[in-house]
Amino acid sequence: SEVIRAREWIKTQLDKHDIRHHMDGGNFFLIWPNNDSSKIEASLKSLGILVRNMNNKPLINDSLRVSIGTTNQMRQFWKAYKNVDCI
């Protein structure tokens, strides 16, 4: 139930900021950053947030795969993401 709450919370943030994403009920989502996905991945990693870059994967190229954790973890991700992708 916590993952469902966290998924809904982060989905609301992404929708509110018109960020392209794909969420299909699993424990992860895809997000397409406004800037270079490799640079965003590296910036997030430097802040202790690990995401998986989906570069060169058909249909999801340039996206980042983000695992959904607790709502607190999603808040930490969102704070960092906003800073590194200039939202």
N, C-alpha and C positions, 0 to 999 in steps of 0.2 A: 504493500500500500504506500510505503514511503517513496518508492521509485515512481509510482503513478503520480503522486503529488509533485515530486520533483520534475517529472516530465511535463506536466501541465504548467508548472511555474516557468520553466525555461522556454516552453513553446509560446507562452504569453509574451515573454520578453522579445523573442525573435520576431513574432508577428508585429508587435508594437513598433519595432524598429525596421520593419520591412526587410529583414535579412532572409535571403533565400536559404531554405532548409528542407530536409525531408525527414519526417518522423513517422515510423510505421508500426508503432506498438511494441517494439523491442526494448532492450535496455541501452540503446544507443541512438544517436541521430547523426545526420550529415548536415554540415553547414558549409556554405560557399562564401568565404571571406571576400570583402571588398578589395583587399590587397593580395599580393602574392601569397599563396597558401604555404609555401616553404618558409617564407619569412615569418608568417604568423605562427606556424608550428614552432619554429626556433625561439621566437619571443615568448610564447607560452611556456615552452620547456624551461627557459631561463627563470621563469617565475614558479617552477615546480608543478606545472600543469601539463600532463602528457595527453596528446591527441595523436591520432594516426592520419598521416597525409595520404590521400587517395589519388595522388598525381599519376597520370598515365593509365588510369583504370577506365575502361569504356563506360560511358553514361554518367560516371560520377567524378570525372577528371576535375582537378582543382578543388575538391571538397576536402573537409577534415571530418574524420569520424570521432565523435565524442561519446564516451560512455556516460550513462546517466547514473549518478550516485544519489546521495541524499540531497535534500533541498539546500542544506548549508553548503555542500560541495558545489552544487549548481550555482549558488550565489557567488562563491569564490571564482568559479570559472567565468561567470558573466562579468564580474568586476574586472578581471584580468583581460578578458576578450575585448571588452569595450575600450580599454586603454591601448591594446596593441593593434586593433583594427580601426582605430580612430572613429568610433561611433559616438 
